[in-house]
């Protein structure tokens, strides 16, 4: 009786054997296989930061030892988070890193931000404050330039729009109080939260941060738009102007 055709040829043991031989040819020391097994068998801390970067690079550079590039990236950018949030143009300045490898690193940051944003969108923002801070930290703490954004909320304090307003120093040239409030009225927002980052790392507010916030609060008060807070994000943490009693 002839052999029946296999329903799942990808499970063919001969094919698995060939895959192992091929992998061993690309990784004669077995380092990549051991790294993968540690990742699969261990917890979140099974791999060191440079090994996480190395594993991501392995997917884009399959036939080369990428440990040197992983260590160079970590040394240059200073942390795993900074590497994963770096601009691709900065990543490819590292010897041995091309666009494909840069994309493999960048996709992790994209996935992390989308996952964090989902948690913010599904619940009232004021009732899930830590989720909001986590999202903003992932998205903004490691930026090398200052970014201003406004989170517009509905009457249930759910996020209806997360708008990037400007890149650059925070002042009235970058963020116009009346424009921010008019945008809220245009989209039917009842409240908003101002957010910006400090590339220096320290989230401590400046006099300009406080002054522009007060002007936006006053403009909103006249038109029934509540400014809940102004949050400043930095690598060293975050500051809420409302929690600090500054607004």
ABEGO torsion letter per residue (X at the ends): XBBBBBABAAABAAAAAAAAAAAAAABAAGAAAAAAAAAAABBAAABBAAAAAAAAAAAABAABBAAAAAAAAAAAAGBAAAAAABBAAAAAABBGBBAAAAAAAAAAAAAAAAAAAAAAAABBAAABAAAAAAAAAAAAAABABBBBBBBBBBAAGBBABBBBABBEBBBAAABBAAAAAAAAAAAGBABBBBBBBBAAGBABBBAAAAAAAAAAAAAAAAAGBBBABBBBBBAAEBBBAAAAGAX
